[in-house]
Amino acid sequence: MPTRPSRPRLDDVAARAGVSTASVSLVLRGRPGPSDTTREAVLRAASDLGYRPDRTASLLARRRTQLLGVTMDVSSPFQAELLEDLQAAADERGYDLVVSPLTRTRDERRAVEMLLDFRCEALILLGPSTPDADLAALARDHHVVAIGRRLDVEGVDVVRAADDVGVGLAVDHLVGLGHRSLAFVDGPRGSIATLRRQAFRAATRRVIGSSVRVVPGGATEEAGQRAGADLVRAGALAPSGGVTGLVCYNDRAALGVLAAFQEAGCSVPADVSVVGYDDSPLARLATVGLTSVSQATRPMAEAAVQAATQRLDEGRSEVVEVVLEPHLEVRRTTGPVGGRR
C-alpha cells in the first residue's frame, strides 16, 4: 500500500535553506535577527516544501491547547444551532471546540470529565443541570461559562436570555389576541423550567389577574404529547374547559402538544393557540409554523466565547453575567379566540 508522505519538519526547511534551525524558527515567528537574505531563503524553502508549523506542538510547548469544551444535549435542535454559532465565534478568536454530548446514557458529569481529559482550557455548558455547589467546585480549577441558566455561583460566568421577559412576551401576545384562560406546559425538574413557570404565573397575574393552570410536561416531544393528551382527556380545552392559550416550556414540548391536539381533532389556532420557546429550526418549518420565543443564538454564542477567551487571554477574574433580550416570532399556531379574524 502507498505510504503517506511525511510532513516537512523545521530541520528540513533549515537544510533546504542552508541555515540553522534556530534561524528558521526566528524567521517563521517573525522575530528580529536573521538577515534579509536568510529570511528570503527560509521563506522560499518553506514554500517549496509546503511546510506548515505544527500548531499542536507549539501550543503544548506553551502549555496551551486553544480548545474550548462544550457540553450539549444531542437531542436538542436549539443547542445544535447554538453549537454552530459557538464554532463560528471560536474560529474568529483562533480557538477550536471539543464537543462532549449528553445522551440517555451519558450524564453531564461524564461529559465534563471527557472535556477535561482533552485539556480544554475553558468549559461552555449549555443549559447545565449540575448543582450550584458542584459548579462552584469545578470553577475553582477551571474556567466555566454557563449558557441559558440563571445562577449566582462564584467563578462561573453566565450568558442567558431574560426568560421572564420572553415568557411575558408570549403571555402578552395571547392576551392581545383575546385569550383570558391560559395554561403552561411545564418542563423537566431544574432551574430553567422553574424560572419560566414562575415567569408565566407572574405575567398572567399582571395582565389578567386570574389563576392559571400548570400542566406537568418535560423537554421532549413525548412529554409534550402526554401533556396535550392529558388536557384533552380532562376536558380542559375550550369550549368545555375554557383554556384557549398555551405557553410551552420549549419548542419540542410544543410540537408534542400539537401532535396530541391533531390526533384529538382539536384545531390550532381556531380552538387553542400554542406558543413554544427557543425558536428552534423545527419551529421555523413551514409545515409547523410555531409561534415561539427566540433567544437569538448568535449573540448568545459570541458572548459566551468572549467570556471564555477574556479569562484565558486577558486575565479577567471577575464574574460576568450577560443577559440578552429575547423576542417573539409570531407564526400560525396563534390566533384570536375562537378563530375570529
N, C-alpha and C positions, 0 to 999 in steps of 0.2 A: 504494500500500500504506500502511496506517496506520503512523505513526511511534511509536516508543516514547517515552513522556513522559520528559523529562529529570529527573534526580534532584535534589531540592531541595538547595541549597548553603547554606553558612553565611551568605552575604550575603543570600540570600532570607529566611532567618529574621530577620536584622537589619532588613531593610526592612519586613517584616511587623510586627515588634515596635516599630519606630521607635527603635532603639538602634544603637550601633556594633557592628561585627563582633567587636571586642575584648571588649565586654561579653557578647556571645553566647558566645564561647569560654570566658570565665570561668564563666558560669552552667552551661554544659553539662559543664564539667570539675569542677564543684562547688567552685570556688575562691572565696575571700572577695573582697569589693569591691563588687559590684553591690548596690543596694538591694533590699529585698523586692519593691517594685513592679516594678522592672526584671526581677528574677528570675521573677516570676509572668508577666510579659508574654512573656518569652523562651520559657518552658516551654509557654505556651499557643500561641505561634506555631509552635514546633517540632512540637507535637502536631497542630495544624491542617494543617500542610504535609506531615506524615508524614516529617519529617526524621530520618535516621539518620546518625550520624557515619561518615565514610569511614575504616574501620579500616585499610585498606591504606595510605592516605596518612599516617595518624597513625603507623603503625608505621615507615614509611620515613623519616618525619621524625626518629624516634628511632633510626634505623638498626637497627630490629628487624623481623623478619618473623613471629615466633611460629610458625615451621614446623619440624617435626621430620621429617627424611628417613629413610625406611625402605626397605631392600632386602629383597626376598623372592623365593623360588622359586615361580613361579606354578603349578607342578605339585604343590606340597606342601599337602595338606589341613591338616596340623598348622600350617604357617605361616599359612595363610589364617585359621584360627581364632585364632591368636595376633594377627594383624593387627586383628581385630575388638576384641580386648581392649586392644590398644595405642591404638586410636582412642578407646575409652571413657575410658581413663586420661588421654589427651591432652586430651580435652574437659573433664574435671574441672579441669584446670590452665590452661585458657584457651589451649591450643595446638592446632594442626591438623597433620595428616600429609600429606606428599607421598610417594607410593609409587613406587618405581622397580623394575620387575620384572626378574628373571633368567630368561632363556629359553634355548633351544638355541642361539640365535644372538647372545645378548647376555650378556656376562660381568659379573662383579661390578665390575670396574674401570669399565666404561662406565656401569653403574647408579649408581655413586657419583658419577661426573662429572656426570651429569644432576641429581642432588640438589644438588650444589654450584652448578650453574648457576642453580637455583631459589632460591639464597640460603638454604638450610636452615641453621638455627642449630646443629643437632646431628644426628648420624647414628646411627641404630639399625640395626645389621647383624644379620640373622637367620641364624644358623649360618654365619658368614663363612668363606670359604676363602682369603682374602687372606693371603699370608705375613706372619709377625710383623714383619719389617723394614718392609714396606710399610704395615702398620697403624700402626707407631710413627711413620713419616713423616707419615701422614695425621693422626695425633693431635697432632702438633706445631702444626698450624694450625687444627684443628677439634676439637670435642667428639665423641667416639666412644664408643658403647656396643655391646658385642658380646653377643648373646644365644645361649646354647646351647653355646659353645665355651670350654673351659678354656684360658686363656693368661695369661702374665705379661708384658705389654707396657707400657712406660712411657706413661702418659697415657690408656690405654684402660680404661674401666670394663667390668666383666663381670657378667652375670646368667646363671646357668645352674642346671640341676638337677644333683644329685650322681649322675652317670651310674654311678659304681662302686657306689653304693648301689642304684640302680634295677636294674642287671643282677644284682646279688646277690639282690635280691628275686625276680627271675624264676628264678634257679637254685635258691634255697631252696624256692620253690613246687614246682618239678618234682621235686626230691629228696624233698620231703614227700609227693608222690604215688607215691613208689617208684621213680622213674627214676634209673638209675645210669649210663646211657650217653647222653651229651648231645653236641650239636653246635651250633656258632654259624654262622649265615649272615652273612657279613661285609658291610660297607658299602663305599662308594667310598673312594678314597685321601683321607686327611685326618686331622686330629687327633681329630675326634669319633668316627670309626669305630675309630681306634687305641685310644682310651680305652675304648670299650665292649668291644673284643676283649680287651684286657688285663684288664679287669674280669671278663670271663667266665672267662678262664684262671685268675685268682686265686680266684674264687668256687668253681669246680669243684675246684681243688686243696684248698681249705679244707674242703669238705663231703664230697667223695667220694675225693679223693686220687689220682685217675687221670688219664691223659692224655685230651685232648679233641680233637674234630675241628673244624677251622675250614674252612668251605666258602666259596670265592670267591662274592661276591654283588654288591650295589650298593644304590642308594637307590630303585630303581623297581620296579614290578610285574614288568616284563620281566626284570630282573636276578634277582628272587626266583624267578620261574618257571624260569629256566635253572638256578638253584641247586637247586631242588626236583627238576627233571628229572635233574640230574647225580647226586643222591643215589639216586634210583630206579634209574637206569641202572647205577650202581656196586654195587647190591645192598647199600647201606649201612644200610637201614632194617630194623627187626625184622620177622620173626624171623631172616632170613639174616645181616644185618649188625649188628644189635644196637642201633642208635641208636633210642631211643624218645622223646626230647625235644629240641626245637629252640628256641633263642632267636635271634631275627632282629634285624638292625641297626635296622630301623624297621617300621612297620605296612605300608608299601607293599611292601616286600620280603616280609613275611609273607603278604600277600594273594597275591602271585605264587606263593609256596611252596604255599599252599592250593590254588591253581588247578592246579599241576602234580600234586599228590597226588590231587586229584579225578580228573584225566584218567587217572592210572595206576591208579585203583581202590583207592587207599590211604585207609583210613578215619581221620578225625581226630575225636576223640582216641583211638579204640579202638586204632589201630595206632601212632600217633605224636601227641604233644602239641606244640602250636606256640604260642610267645609272641612278641608284637610289642613295639614300643617307640614311644611318643608318645601312645597312647590317642587317636588322631585320630577325627574323626567317622565315618570308614569303619569303624573297629574297633567302634564302638558300634551299628552297624546290626544289627537283629535277624536278618537273613539271614546275617550274618558272625559276630557274637558272638566277636570275637577277644580273648583274654586279652592284656593289654598293660600296659606300664609307663606311668603317667601323669605328665607333667611339670607339670601344673597351670598352664595358660596365663595365667589371670587374675593370680595373684601375680607371675608372671614379667613380664608386661606392665607391671603397676603399678610394680614395682621398676625396670624399665628406663626408664620415663618419669620416674620420680622422680630417677633418677641423672642423666638429661639435664638436667632442669629445675633441679636443685640447682646444677649448674655454671653455668647461664645466669642464674638469678635470685638465687642465694645466694652465688655466687662461690667455691664449693668447688673446690679444686685437687688435693687428694689423690685417688689412685685408690681406687675401692671395688670389692669383689667380693662379690656376693650369691649364695650357694649355697642352693638350695631343696631340700627333701627330697621325692623322688618317692614314689609309692605304686603298688601293683599292683592293677589292675582284673581280677578273675577272671571269665572267661566260659566259653563252651562249647568252646573249642578245646584245653582242657587237661583231663586226667583221669588216673585211676590207670593204671599199666602194665597193658596187656592189656585195658583197658576194664572192670576189676573195679570194682564199686560197693559 
